[in-house]
Amino acid sequence: MFSGIIENLGKITDIIEENTNKTFVISSSISSELKIDQSLAHNGVCLTVTQVSEDKHWVTAIDETLQKSNIGNLKIGNFVNLERCMRLNDRLDGHIVQGHVDQTAVCTKAMDKNGSWVYTFEYDATKGNITVEKGSISVNGVSLTVVQSEINSFSVAIIPYTYQNTIFKYLKVNDIVNLEFDIIGKYVAKLYTIKS
């Protein structure tokens, strides 16, 4: 379980392909604090740490993960958002994020608002996921508030701190991002579908 508050950026230093899996070697300032078998969100995708060295850690993504997220698009030199799982006694500063990507979206607009940034994302609405204005959404693992909601798109506003401390500073139009929709909203939508 995560909160969508990014702790650190990791840099991909190597990618090892084995059959349909990819193992990513990631350098970060928190890598040395990690433990084998620990859950760690990478761009919002919960992956298990399999190896740790002084300033690097290793995680493996199977084909299912590579197909349903943007993890398979990563290249050596790319940065990823990192978040360790929540402790039970921590404050929930973001919202409940499971680390299970629902689907991907494409960035269609990135606007500098002279002190903040507004990003618009378009996604496939036929998968049954929805957003609501002022609701929560996780984009590449970052807990954000929806400022504009349409049937198949939404916008979020980014404050300077989030821009500087996440991979939003590298995000461009046409980039693919991971989406995890609000778990409470998903349960409500499921109940509504069952009762209809």
PyRosetta script that sets phi, psi and omega in degrees:
from pyrosetta import init, pose_from_sequence

init()
pose = pose_from_sequence("MFSGIIENLGKITDIIEENTNKTFVISSSISSELKIDQSLAHNGVCLTVTQVSEDKHWVTAIDETLQKSNIGNLKIGNFVNLERCMRLNDRLDGHIVQGHVDQTAVCTKAMDKNGSWVYTFEYDATKGNITVEKGSISVNGVSLTVVQSEINSFSVAIIPYTYQNTIFKYLKVNDIVNLEFDIIGKYVAKLYTIKS")
pose.set_psi(1, 136.6)
pose.set_omega(1, -176.9)
pose.set_phi(2, -128.7)
pose.set_psi(2, 174.0)
pose.set_omega(2, -179.9)
pose.set_phi(3, -118.2)
pose.set_psi(3, -9.1)
pose.set_omega(3, -178.7)
pose.set_phi(4, 82.0)
pose.set_psi(4, 12.9)
pose.set_omega(4, 175.3)
pose.set_phi(5, -100.7)
pose.set_psi(5, 109.3)
pose.set_omega(5, -172.9)
pose.set_phi(6, -71.5)
pose.set_psi(6, 130.7)
pose.set_omega(6, -179.5)
pose.set_phi(7, -87.6)
pose.set_psi(7, -37.6)
pose.set_omega(7, -167.3)
pose.set_phi(8, -162.4)
pose.set_psi(8, 159.7)
pose.set_omega(8, 170.8)
pose.set_phi(9, -102.0)
pose.set_psi(9, 139.8)
pose.set_omega(9, 175.2)
pose.set_phi(10, -112.9)
pose.set_psi(10, 149.7)
pose.set_omega(10, 178.7)
pose.set_phi(11, -113.4)
pose.set_psi(11, 128.5)
pose.set_omega(11, 178.6)
pose.set_phi(12, -72.1)
pose.set_psi(12, 119.2)
pose.set_omega(12, -179.0)
pose.set_phi(13, -105.9)
pose.set_psi(13, -19.3)
pose.set_omega(13, 177.7)
pose.set_phi(14, -160.4)
pose.set_psi(14, 151.8)
pose.set_omega(14, 175.7)
pose.set_phi(15, -133.0)
pose.set_psi(15, 122.8)
pose.set_omega(15, -178.2)
pose.set_phi(16, -112.3)
pose.set_psi(16, 119.8)
pose.set_omega(16, 179.6)
pose.set_phi(17, -97.4)
pose.set_psi(17, 131.1)
pose.set_omega(17, 178.2)
pose.set_phi(18, -140.4)
pose.set_psi(18, 112.1)
pose.set_omega(18, -172.7)
pose.set_phi(19, 56.0)
pose.set_psi(19, -123.0)
pose.set_omega(19, -179.9)
pose.set_phi(20, -98.0)
pose.set_psi(20, 5.3)
pose.set_omega(20, -179.5)
pose.set_phi(21, -95.9)
pose.set_psi(21, 157.9)
pose.set_omega(21, 171.5)
pose.set_phi(22, -129.8)
pose.set_psi(22, 129.7)
pose.set_omega(22, 173.7)
pose.set_phi(23, -103.7)
pose.set_psi(23, 128.2)
pose.set_omega(23, -178.5)
pose.set_phi(24, -106.5)
pose.set_psi(24, 130.6)
pose.set_omega(24, 172.9)
pose.set_phi(25, -100.5)
pose.set_psi(25, 123.3)
pose.set_omega(25, -171.0)
pose.set_phi(26, -126.3)
pose.set_psi(26, 130.7)
pose.set_omega(26, 177.4)
pose.set_phi(27, -100.2)
pose.set_psi(27, 130.6)
pose.set_omega(27, 176.9)
pose.set_phi(28, -158.1)
pose.set_psi(28, 165.9)
pose.set_omega(28, 179.8)
pose.set_phi(29, -77.0)
pose.set_psi(29, -9.9)
pose.set_omega(29, 176.4)
pose.set_phi(30, -102.8)
pose.set_psi(30, -5.4)
pose.set_omega(30, -176.5)
pose.set_phi(31, -56.3)
pose.set_psi(31, -40.1)
pose.set_omega(31, -177.2)
pose.set_phi(32, -67.3)
pose.set_psi(32, -18.8)
pose.set_omega(32, -179.4)
pose.set_phi(33, -89.5)
pose.set_psi(33, -7.8)
pose.set_omega(33, -175.8)
pose.set_phi(34, -80.7)
pose.set_psi(34, 163.1)
pose.set_omega(34, 177.7)
pose.set_phi(35, -127.0)
pose.set_psi(35, 150.6)
pose.set_omega(35, 175.6)
pose.set_phi(36, -61.4)
pose.set_psi(36, 139.7)
pose.set_omega(36, -177.0)
pose.set_phi(37, 82.6)
pose.set_psi(37, -2.1)
pose.set_omega(37, 179.6)
pose.set_phi(38, -74.4)
pose.set_psi(38, 142.7)
pose.set_omega(38, 175.0)
pose.set_phi(39, -85.4)
pose.set_psi(39, 134.2)
pose.set_omega(39, -178.0)
pose.set_phi(40, -143.2)
pose.set_psi(40, 129.6)
pose.set_omega(40, 179.6)
pose.set_phi(41, -84.5)
pose.set_psi(41, 129.8)
pose.set_omega(41, 177.2)
pose.set_phi(42, -118.9)
pose.set_psi(42, 108.4)
pose.set_omega(42, -173.5)
pose.set_phi(43, 54.2)
pose.set_psi(43, 34.1)
pose.set_omega(43, 177.9)
pose.set_phi(44, 87.4)
pose.set_psi(44, -0.4)
pose.set_omega(44, 179.8)
pose.set_phi(45, -100.0)
pose.set_psi(45, 121.5)
pose.set_omega(45, 179.3)
pose.set_phi(46, -75.0)
pose.set_psi(46, 117.0)
pose.set_omega(46, 179.1)
pose.set_phi(47, -126.9)
pose.set_psi(47, 151.2)
pose.set_omega(47, -178.5)
pose.set_phi(48, -92.4)
pose.set_psi(48, 130.4)
pose.set_omega(48, 176.7)
pose.set_phi(49, -70.8)
pose.set_psi(49, 125.4)
pose.set_omega(49, -177.5)
pose.set_phi(50, -108.6)
pose.set_psi(50, -17.6)
pose.set_omega(50, -179.7)
pose.set_phi(51, -158.6)
pose.set_psi(51, 147.4)
pose.set_omega(51, -179.8)
pose.set_phi(52, -136.9)
pose.set_psi(52, 136.7)
pose.set_omega(52, 171.4)
pose.set_phi(53, -124.7)
pose.set_psi(53, -164.5)
pose.set_omega(53, -174.0)
pose.set_phi(54, -57.7)
pose.set_psi(54, -46.8)
pose.set_omega(54, -178.0)
pose.set_phi(55, -133.4)
pose.set_psi(55, 18.4)
pose.set_omega(55, -178.3)
pose.set_phi(56, -135.9)
pose.set_psi(56, 156.0)
pose.set_omega(56, 170.5)
pose.set_phi(57, -139.3)
pose.set_psi(57, 159.6)
pose.set_omega(57, -176.7)
pose.set_phi(58, -118.0)
pose.set_psi(58, 138.0)
pose.set_omega(58, 172.8)
pose.set_phi(59, -138.7)
pose.set_psi(59, 149.1)
pose.set_omega(59, 179.0)
pose.set_phi(60, -117.2)
pose.set_psi(60, 132.7)
pose.set_omega(60, 175.7)
pose.set_phi(61, -109.7)
pose.set_psi(61, 127.1)
pose.set_omega(61, 178.2)
pose.set_phi(62, -83.6)
pose.set_psi(62, 172.3)
pose.set_omega(62, -175.0)
pose.set_phi(63, -56.1)
pose.set_psi(63, -41.1)
pose.set_omega(63, 178.8)
pose.set_phi(64, -55.3)
pose.set_psi(64, -45.8)
pose.set_omega(64, 179.9)
pose.set_phi(65, -67.9)
pose.set_psi(65, -42.0)
pose.set_omega(65, -179.1)
pose.set_phi(66, -64.2)
pose.set_psi(66, -34.3)
pose.set_omega(66, -178.3)
pose.set_phi(67, -77.8)
pose.set_psi(67, -29.8)
pose.set_omega(67, -172.4)
pose.set_phi(68, -102.2)
pose.set_psi(68, 3.2)
pose.set_omega(68, -178.8)
pose.set_phi(69, -140.1)
pose.set_psi(69, 179.9)
pose.set_omega(69, 177.6)
pose.set_phi(70, -89.3)
pose.set_psi(70, 4.0)
pose.set_omega(70, -178.1)
pose.set_phi(71, -59.7)
pose.set_psi(71, -37.3)
pose.set_omega(71, -179.7)
pose.set_phi(72, -66.3)
pose.set_psi(72, -17.4)
pose.set_omega(72, 179.6)
pose.set_phi(73, -86.8)
pose.set_psi(73, -8.7)
pose.set_omega(73, -175.7)
pose.set_phi(74, -65.4)
pose.set_psi(74, 144.8)
pose.set_omega(74, 178.4)
pose.set_phi(75, -126.8)
pose.set_psi(75, 161.6)
pose.set_omega(75, 176.8)
pose.set_phi(76, -59.2)
pose.set_psi(76, 132.0)
pose.set_omega(76, -177.7)
pose.set_phi(77, 99.7)
pose.set_psi(77, -17.6)
pose.set_omega(77, 176.9)
pose.set_phi(78, -69.6)
pose.set_psi(78, 155.2)
pose.set_omega(78, 174.7)
pose.set_phi(79, -106.1)
pose.set_psi(79, 150.3)
pose.set_omega(79, 176.4)
pose.set_phi(80, -130.7)
pose.set_psi(80, 150.1)
pose.set_omega(80, 173.2)
pose.set_phi(81, -77.0)
pose.set_psi(81, 134.3)
pose.set_omega(81, 179.6)
pose.set_phi(82, -120.0)
pose.set_psi(82, 137.7)
pose.set_omega(82, 173.4)
pose.set_phi(83, -146.1)
pose.set_psi(83, 127.6)
pose.set_omega(83, 172.8)
pose.set_phi(84, -77.2)
pose.set_psi(84, 157.4)
pose.set_omega(84, -178.7)
pose.set_phi(85, -65.8)
pose.set_psi(85, 157.1)
pose.set_omega(85, -177.7)
pose.set_phi(86, -69.6)
pose.set_psi(86, 151.3)
pose.set_omega(86, 166.8)
pose.set_phi(87, -92.8)
pose.set_psi(87, 149.6)
pose.set_omega(87, -176.9)
pose.set_phi(88, -64.1)
pose.set_psi(88, -25.1)
pose.set_omega(88, -178.4)
pose.set_phi(89, -96.1)
pose.set_psi(89, 10.2)
pose.set_omega(89, -179.8)
pose.set_phi(90, -85.0)
pose.set_psi(90, 156.3)
pose.set_omega(90, 170.2)
pose.set_phi(91, -72.0)
pose.set_psi(91, 146.1)
pose.set_omega(91, 176.3)
pose.set_phi(92, -93.7)
pose.set_psi(92, 87.2)
pose.set_omega(92, -174.6)
pose.set_phi(93, -75.6)
pose.set_psi(93, -28.0)
pose.set_omega(93, 179.4)
pose.set_phi(94, -100.8)
pose.set_psi(94, -111.7)
pose.set_omega(94, 171.4)
pose.set_phi(95, -148.5)
pose.set_psi(95, 174.0)
pose.set_omega(95, -177.2)
pose.set_phi(96, -70.2)
pose.set_psi(96, 116.7)
pose.set_omega(96, -179.9)
pose.set_phi(97, -122.7)
pose.set_psi(97, 127.5)
pose.set_omega(97, -176.0)
pose.set_phi(98, -90.2)
pose.set_psi(98, -18.4)
pose.set_omega(98, -176.2)
pose.set_phi(99, 84.2)
pose.set_psi(99, 17.9)
pose.set_omega(99, 178.5)
pose.set_phi(100, -114.1)
pose.set_psi(100, 106.9)
pose.set_omega(100, -176.3)
pose.set_phi(101, -70.1)
pose.set_psi(101, 129.5)
pose.set_omega(101, 178.3)
pose.set_phi(102, -81.3)
pose.set_psi(102, -42.0)
pose.set_omega(102, 179.2)
pose.set_phi(103, -171.6)
pose.set_psi(103, 173.9)
pose.set_omega(103, 177.3)
pose.set_phi(104, -103.2)
pose.set_psi(104, 166.9)
pose.set_omega(104, 177.1)
pose.set_phi(105, -142.9)
pose.set_psi(105, 163.6)
pose.set_omega(105, 177.0)
pose.set_phi(106, -111.0)
pose.set_psi(106, 139.1)
pose.set_omega(106, 176.3)
pose.set_phi(107, -76.6)
pose.set_psi(107, 120.5)
pose.set_omega(107, -178.2)
pose.set_phi(108, -104.3)
pose.set_psi(108, -20.9)
pose.set_omega(108, 177.4)
pose.set_phi(109, -147.2)
pose.set_psi(109, 142.8)
pose.set_omega(109, 174.3)
pose.set_phi(110, -139.6)
pose.set_psi(110, 105.9)
pose.set_omega(110, -173.9)
pose.set_phi(111, -115.3)
pose.set_psi(111, 129.1)
pose.set_omega(111, 174.1)
pose.set_phi(112, -83.1)
pose.set_psi(112, 118.9)
pose.set_omega(112, -176.8)
pose.set_phi(113, -103.1)
pose.set_psi(113, 26.9)
pose.set_omega(113, 177.3)
pose.set_phi(114, 57.3)
pose.set_psi(114, 59.0)
pose.set_omega(114, 179.3)
pose.set_phi(115, 130.7)
pose.set_psi(115, -16.5)
pose.set_omega(115, 173.4)
pose.set_phi(116, -148.9)
pose.set_psi(116, 174.8)
pose.set_omega(116, -179.4)
pose.set_phi(117, -133.8)
pose.set_psi(117, 141.5)
pose.set_omega(117, 176.6)
pose.set_phi(118, -118.4)
pose.set_psi(118, 125.8)
pose.set_omega(118, 179.1)
pose.set_phi(119, -116.2)
pose.set_psi(119, 137.4)
pose.set_omega(119, 176.5)
pose.set_phi(120, -115.3)
pose.set_psi(120, 136.8)
pose.set_omega(120, -178.0)
pose.set_phi(121, -126.1)
pose.set_psi(121, 140.9)
pose.set_omega(121, 177.9)
pose.set_phi(122, -115.4)
pose.set_psi(122, 136.0)
pose.set_omega(122, -177.9)
pose.set_phi(123, -137.7)
pose.set_psi(123, 166.9)
pose.set_omega(123, -179.5)
pose.set_phi(124, -79.0)
pose.set_psi(124, 107.1)
pose.set_omega(124, -176.2)
pose.set_phi(125, -75.6)
pose.set_psi(125, -11.9)
pose.set_omega(125, -178.5)
pose.set_phi(126, -70.8)
pose.set_psi(126, -10.4)
pose.set_omega(126, 179.6)
pose.set_phi(127, -82.7)
pose.set_psi(127, -1.6)
pose.set_omega(127, 173.8)
pose.set_phi(128, 87.5)
pose.set_psi(128, 4.2)
pose.set_omega(128, 178.8)
pose.set_phi(129, -87.8)
pose.set_psi(129, 146.2)
pose.set_omega(129, -178.9)
pose.set_phi(130, -136.5)
pose.set_psi(130, 160.0)
pose.set_omega(130, 170.4)
pose.set_phi(131, -122.5)
pose.set_psi(131, 159.6)
pose.set_omega(131, 173.6)
pose.set_phi(132, -133.0)
pose.set_psi(132, 146.7)
pose.set_omega(132, 178.5)
pose.set_phi(133, -61.2)
pose.set_psi(133, 136.7)
pose.set_omega(133, -175.9)
pose.set_phi(134, 71.4)
pose.set_psi(134, 5.3)
pose.set_omega(134, 175.5)
pose.set_phi(135, -85.3)
pose.set_psi(135, 174.3)
pose.set_omega(135, -178.3)
pose.set_phi(136, -97.2)
pose.set_psi(136, 148.0)
pose.set_omega(136, 175.2)
pose.set_phi(137, -148.2)
pose.set_psi(137, 145.6)
pose.set_omega(137, 174.6)
pose.set_phi(138, -106.8)
pose.set_psi(138, 120.9)
pose.set_omega(138, 178.3)
pose.set_phi(139, -116.2)
pose.set_psi(139, 115.1)
pose.set_omega(139, -174.9)
pose.set_phi(140, 52.0)
pose.set_psi(140, 35.6)
pose.set_omega(140, 176.9)
pose.set_phi(141, 86.2)
pose.set_psi(141, -2.3)
pose.set_omega(141, -178.3)
pose.set_phi(142, -94.3)
pose.set_psi(142, 124.1)
pose.set_omega(142, 176.5)
pose.set_phi(143, -72.8)
pose.set_psi(143, 120.4)
pose.set_omega(143, -176.2)
pose.set_phi(144, -135.3)
pose.set_psi(144, 161.0)
pose.set_omega(144, 176.1)
pose.set_phi(145, -102.3)
pose.set_psi(145, 131.4)
pose.set_omega(145, 178.1)
pose.set_phi(146, -73.2)
pose.set_psi(146, 126.6)
pose.set_omega(146, 179.4)
pose.set_phi(147, -102.2)
pose.set_psi(147, -21.2)
pose.set_omega(147, 175.2)
pose.set_phi(148, -147.9)
pose.set_psi(148, 132.3)
pose.set_omega(148, -175.7)
pose.set_phi(149, -126.4)
pose.set_psi(149, 129.5)
pose.set_omega(149, 175.2)
pose.set_phi(150, -123.4)
pose.set_psi(150, 179.3)
pose.set_omega(150, -177.3)
pose.set_phi(151, -61.0)
pose.set_psi(151, -41.6)
pose.set_omega(151, -176.7)
pose.set_phi(152, -128.2)
pose.set_psi(152, 19.8)
pose.set_omega(152, 179.0)
pose.set_phi(153, -154.2)
pose.set_psi(153, 164.3)
pose.set_omega(153, 176.6)
pose.set_phi(154, -156.6)
pose.set_psi(154, 162.7)
pose.set_omega(154, 177.0)
pose.set_phi(155, -124.9)
pose.set_psi(155, 150.3)
pose.set_omega(155, 175.2)
pose.set_phi(156, -132.1)
pose.set_psi(156, 150.0)
pose.set_omega(156, 176.9)
pose.set_phi(157, -106.6)
pose.set_psi(157, 134.7)
pose.set_omega(157, -175.3)
pose.set_phi(158, -112.9)
pose.set_psi(158, 126.3)
pose.set_omega(158, 177.0)
pose.set_phi(159, -80.7)
pose.set_psi(159, 161.9)
pose.set_omega(159, -177.8)
pose.set_phi(160, -56.0)
pose.set_psi(160, -39.2)
pose.set_omega(160, -178.6)
pose.set_phi(161, -62.0)
pose.set_psi(161, -46.9)
pose.set_omega(161, 179.8)
pose.set_phi(162, -64.0)
pose.set_psi(162, -40.4)
pose.set_omega(162, 179.5)
pose.set_phi(163, -59.8)
pose.set_psi(163, -45.1)
pose.set_omega(163, -175.4)
pose.set_phi(164, -75.6)
pose.set_psi(164, -28.2)
pose.set_omega(164, -171.4)
pose.set_phi(165, -107.7)
pose.set_psi(165, 11.8)
pose.set_omega(165, 175.3)
pose.set_phi(166, -135.0)
pose.set_psi(166, 179.3)
pose.set_omega(166, 179.2)
pose.set_phi(167, -80.0)
pose.set_psi(167, 7.0)
pose.set_omega(167, 173.9)
pose.set_phi(168, -59.1)
pose.set_psi(168, -29.6)
pose.set_omega(168, 180.0)
pose.set_phi(169, -66.7)
pose.set_psi(169, -16.5)
pose.set_omega(169, 177.6)
pose.set_phi(170, -102.6)
pose.set_psi(170, -7.3)
pose.set_omega(170, -172.2)
pose.set_phi(171, -73.6)
pose.set_psi(171, 134.2)
pose.set_omega(171, -178.6)
pose.set_phi(172, -127.8)
pose.set_psi(172, 162.8)
pose.set_omega(172, 174.1)
pose.set_phi(173, -57.2)
pose.set_psi(173, 139.2)
pose.set_omega(173, -177.8)
pose.set_phi(174, 82.7)
pose.set_psi(174, -4.8)
pose.set_omega(174, 174.9)
pose.set_phi(175, -69.9)
pose.set_psi(175, 148.0)
pose.set_omega(175, 178.2)
pose.set_phi(176, -95.5)
pose.set_psi(176, 133.9)
pose.set_omega(176, 179.4)
pose.set_phi(177, -123.6)
pose.set_psi(177, 158.2)
pose.set_omega(177, 175.2)
pose.set_phi(178, -89.0)
pose.set_psi(178, 137.7)
pose.set_omega(178, 176.4)
pose.set_phi(179, -118.4)
pose.set_psi(179, 133.6)
pose.set_omega(179, 165.0)
pose.set_phi(180, -124.6)
pose.set_psi(180, 115.6)
pose.set_omega(180, -178.0)
pose.set_phi(181, -77.9)
pose.set_psi(181, 158.5)
pose.set_omega(181, -176.1)
pose.set_phi(182, -59.0)
pose.set_psi(182, 126.0)
pose.set_omega(182, -175.5)
pose.set_phi(183, -61.6)
pose.set_psi(183, -37.6)
pose.set_omega(183, 179.3)
pose.set_phi(184, -66.1)
pose.set_psi(184, -43.6)
pose.set_omega(184, 177.4)
pose.set_phi(185, -61.3)
pose.set_psi(185, -37.0)
pose.set_omega(185, -179.8)
pose.set_phi(186, -66.5)
pose.set_psi(186, -40.4)
pose.set_omega(186, 178.6)
pose.set_phi(187, -66.5)
pose.set_psi(187, -41.9)
pose.set_omega(187, 178.6)
pose.set_phi(188, -62.2)
pose.set_psi(188, -44.9)
pose.set_omega(188, 179.6)
pose.set_phi(189, -62.6)
pose.set_psi(189, -38.4)
pose.set_omega(189, 178.8)
pose.set_phi(190, -65.1)
pose.set_psi(190, -44.6)
pose.set_omega(190, 178.2)
pose.set_phi(191, -62.2)
pose.set_psi(191, -40.2)
pose.set_omega(191, 179.2)
pose.set_phi(192, -63.5)
pose.set_psi(192, -40.3)
pose.set_omega(192, 179.6)
pose.set_phi(193, -65.4)
pose.set_psi(193, -41.4)
pose.set_omega(193, -179.3)
pose.set_phi(194, -64.1)
pose.set_psi(194, -40.9)
pose.set_omega(194, -175.9)
pose.set_phi(195, -79.4)
pose.set_psi(195, -15.3)
pose.set_omega(195, -177.8)
pose.set_phi(196, -77.0)
pose.dump_pdb("model.pdb")
